């Protein structure tokens, strides 16, 4: 897969100008992906309403995220796509995920950020990595010190997680 380009476009979710669009060349053709940095919603050109990709996504996705689905035309127009709130895991940094708000009369939700904390070497054997037999996690998620953000403050949540760390940007990694 080769990245062909990226740019900021207008979000069909919340009308912000902070939607990140990327275009990739794959063996199956060109795919565009979008991530709204205001709402945290994401989609790509494979998520048409009658697609196998959407069917598979719906089979694997948590009920709350399925309930938050929105269907919109992509930036620049075209066939309607399914859009969902994203969930991001960066094993060395932490996670961002949508979570229902507690103590509210009607259902609402926001973003939750949890940071990764090191697992002491002597305890790592308690955290096996099921996807890589014989290896163990070096970090775990600190669920006791989470931070919450409004559903239209995804960029603040991403900043809290460290997604904009200059060392993460391609070409700046050590």
N, C-alpha and C positions, 0 to 999 in steps of 0.2 A: 504494500500500500504506500503510495506516494502522495504527500500533501501538495496540492496545486495552488492553494492560496487561502487567505483568510481576510475577513473584514468585519466591521461593525455595521449592523442593519437594524431596522425598526422591528420591535417585538410585536407579534400578533397577539400575545398574551396580555401585555400591560401597556403597550404603546411606548415603551422606553426606547431610547436610542442605543442601549447597551446590550444588544444581542450579538453574540459572537458567532459568525458563520465561517465554517471551514469547508473546503472542498478537497476530496481525496480521489485519487485514481486507484481503483481496485481491479482485481481480475474480472469482476463482473461489470465494470464500468465506473462512471463517476458517481460518487455519493457526496451529498452535502449534509452537514450536521449543524445544528444550532443549539446554543446554550444562552438563555437570557440571564444576564448577570443581575437583573433586578428581581425577577420572579423565581429564578432557578429552574424554570421549565426547559425541557430539552426535547428535540425530535431529530429525525433525519429522513432523507428521501425514501428510505425503505419502509417507512411507517404509514403507508397509505391505508385507508380504512378497510380495504379488503385483502390486505397482504398477509402472507405467511409470517413475516417478521412481527407484525402486530399480534397475530394469533399466538405466537411463541412468547412474546412479551407478556401478554395477558395471563398465560399459563404460569409464568414464573414470578409475577409481581404481587406484592402485598396488597391486600384489599384496600387499604387506605389510599395507596397511590393510584390504584385503578379508579377509585371513587373521585379522585382529583383530576382525572383525565379531562383534557379539553381537545376539541377538534377544530383546527384552523387551517387556512391556506398558509403556505410558507411565505416568508418575505420575498417579494418580487412576484408573487402569484403562483398558481399551479394547483394541482390536485390536493384536496384537504388531507392533512396528516394528523395523526394522534400525537398529542403532546402530554408529557408527564413531568412531575417534579423529579429532579435528579437526586441521586444519592451518590456521594463521592467518598471513596476510601483511599487514603494515602497511608500505607502501613507505618511509615516513619513519622508521619505528622498527625494523623487522626482521621475523623470522619465528619461529614455533614449529611444530615438526613432530615426529611420532613417528619414532624411529630405532631399529634393532636394536642391542642391546648387543654389544660385541665381547669376545672372550676369555671367553666363558661356555660351559659344556658344553651346556646346553639353550637353545633360543631364548627370549629375553626382550627387552624393549624399554623405552625411556624417552623422555622429552621432550628435544628439543634446541632451544636458543634461539640465534639468530644476530642480531646487531644490524646495522642499516643504517649505512653510513658514507658520507660525501659523496664524490662523484667530482669531482676538480678540474675546473673549467670547461673548461680546455684539453684534457681527456681525455674529456669527455662524448660527443664524436662517435664514440667507440669503442663506445658502449653505446646503439644505436638501440632505440627502443620499437616493436616490430613491430605492436602494436595501434594505434599512432598514428603513421603514416608522417610523417617530417619532424621528429619530436620525439625527444629523447634522455633517458635516465634521469639523474637528478641524484644518486642514491644507488645503492650496490650492497651486497650482503650480505657481511659480514666472516666468511668461513668459517674463517679461521685462529684466531679467538678465540671459538669457540662454548662454550656452557655446557650441561651435561647435568643432567637431573633425573629422579628416580624416576617410574615410570608413574602413581603416585598423588599426585604433587606438581605437577599442572598449574597450580594457583593460584600456586605459587612461580615457575614458568616465566613465567606471564602477568605477574606482578609484575616480574620481571627485564626483560621486554620493555617495560614501561611501559604496559600496558593499563589500569591503574587511575589513570593521570595525570588529575588533576581537570580539566585543560584539554581532555581528550578527551570528557568527559561532556557530553551535549547541553545547550546553554544556557550552558556555560562557555567555549566556544571563542572565541578572540580574533579 
